[in-house]
């Protein structure tokens, strides 16, 4: 049977036949779900501000689309 590392604690656990896979236990599964629910997992993003020029272009495109 394939052995994988639990994504939460790193302990080796069997993948097949494991009702909590890829986690080693219900506890690790719930801890991961709690972190997800608390929005601890995020993707990196680059913050960008719209310039007045960008806003004008968007407004123009919306007006053209409406005609």
N, C-alpha and C positions, 0 to 999 in steps of 0.2 A: 504494500500500500504506500502511496506517496506521503511523505512527511513534509509539512510546510511549517513555517514560523508563524505564530499568532501575530497578526498585525498590531495588536495592542500591547502584549507583554513580551513577545519574542520567543516564547516557549515552544519547542517543537511539538507538533500535534498531527495526528493522522487526518488526512483530508477526506477520504472516503468513509462513509458510515458515521461521520461526525455531524450531529444535528445542528451544531453551532458554527460550522465551517464558514469562513476560514479561521474563525476564532477557536480558542482552545476550550472555552467554557461560556456558560450563559453570562457570567459576570463580565468577562472581557467584551462580549457582544453588547451588553447593556452600557458599559462604560463608553464604548465607541459610539453607540447611538446617542448617548447623552452629550458627548462632545459635538456630534453632528447637529443635534437639536439646539445646542447653545451657540451654534455658528462659529465654532472654533476652527473649522476647516474652511479655508477660502482659497481662491485662486488669485495669484498676483495680478494686479492690473496697473496700468499707467493712468494716473488721473490727468485728464485734459480738460481745459476750459474752452468753451465755445467763444469765439471772438464775435464782435458785432458783425463782421463780414460774413462769418459762418451763418449766423442767425438770419442775416439778410438773404443769403443764398437759399436757405431752407424755406423762408417765408415766400420767396419768389417761386420756388419749385412747387410749393403747396398751392399758390394762387393759380399757376399755370395748369396744375392738375385739376383744379376745380372747374375750369372753363371747358 
